[in-house]
Amino acid sequence: MCVLKVEKLSLNYNLNKKEIVAVRDVSFSLEKGRTVGIFGETGSGKSSIGLAIMGLLPLNSSIISGKIIYKGKNLLNLKEKEINQIRGKGIFLIMQGGRELFDPTLSIRQHLEEVLNARSQMTGEEVAVKILEFFEILMIEKDVLNAMPSELSEGTLQKILISMALMNKPEILIADEPTSNLDMINQYRVLKEIRRFQTRHDMGLIFITHDLSIIANIADDVLVMYGGEIVEKGDIYKVFLNPGHPYTKRLLAAFPTLDNYKKDLEFIPGNLPAGDNLPTGCIFHPRCVYCQEKCRKERPFLSKLADNHYVMCHFVNEIQQWSDNVV
């Protein structure tokens, strides 16, 4: 069952009187109980998608086109009061960052009580039990309840943000780099508990990260983003085991595995394009080893490589046969 559908979403930012392309023609759907992983480098537009879904884009942003459909309604057309009824219970966003997301004048207990009371009719005792339950699950010391945000580490604050999200049992959870401040042990534990919670409550999950290993372990479907566009999307196994886009191929070749740990890892020459100066044609062509004249002039569109596997490349079928050693 589809719980969220994003259709041809495009949005820009206005910065120093320049129009910066952040997201261009992004489309995907989220099924109940499944995870869509959104992967991309910093500046690829992945976080802007989460903010757009929640109606939390900054004032200097503008939606150029598209729809975000949730329960038959286009979220982009809702008034603030209407979308505020959806935030927290229907859709919850765990944002990047830690300390800056907390009110420095409120204790951790006050933050958690405020979140729970805003979306439920629980008694004070029920709230207290619920908080301790999730603190135990996520390995958070109960002593931090009376602490102020300034007294805690970024990692602890990040786990508290995750507990806030799960306590409300949202239908959809958008997690934007939720474990970036955690060590490997805590990261593994938190991801395991998120998946367990998701299975128990049939929750849809959008997981945004730049870490390929997390995407590989948590996602059912993946969107590979570059310069604000989806360059490849589909079933996680199909994309990772048979990547069709040159960008995805190079990313995976640059990632250390048990099979290639003795080899020199590859790298992608050049830099991500600036949003106010995107290249003509294929957005990846200045860095692509397979680039042809058509790539410089014509923008490609997502084409089907296999069932639930789409690639934005003019020569996706040919590249599957060409050697990765093309220079």
Beta strands, then each sheet from edge to edge (+ up, - down):
strand 1: 2-15
strand 2: 18-31
strand 3: 35-39
strand 4: 61-70
strand 5: 73-74
strand 6: 91-94
strand 7: 172-176
strand 8: 204-209
strand 9: 221-226
strand 10: 229-235
strand 11: 302-306
strand 12: 309-312
sheet 1: 2+ 1- 4+ 5-
sheet 2: 6+ 7+ 8+ 3+ 9+ 10- 12+ 11-
end
